[in-house]
Amino acid sequence: MSLRDLARELYRAQQQVERLEKLLLSVTPEEEPAIQRELEDARDERRQLQKMIDGRKDSSPLPRRF
């Protein structure tokens, strides 16, 4: 997956987290645990995508010599 594709997926994941956080503020106590689990899954996905992007940005195809 290219860096551009990863960035798009990260943006989508961030939007999902924000949507779920807002939704969590207005749900009934019975719905809260399910939304909370979904929010944790979305946050995990966002974290994983961010780590992938950070790894891609840090790795250079050419060795550095100083």
Buried (B, 14 or more C-beta within 10 A) or exposed (E): EEEEEBEEBBEBBBEBBEEBEEEBEEBEEEEEEEBEEBBEEBBEBBEEBBEBBEEEEEEEEEEEEE
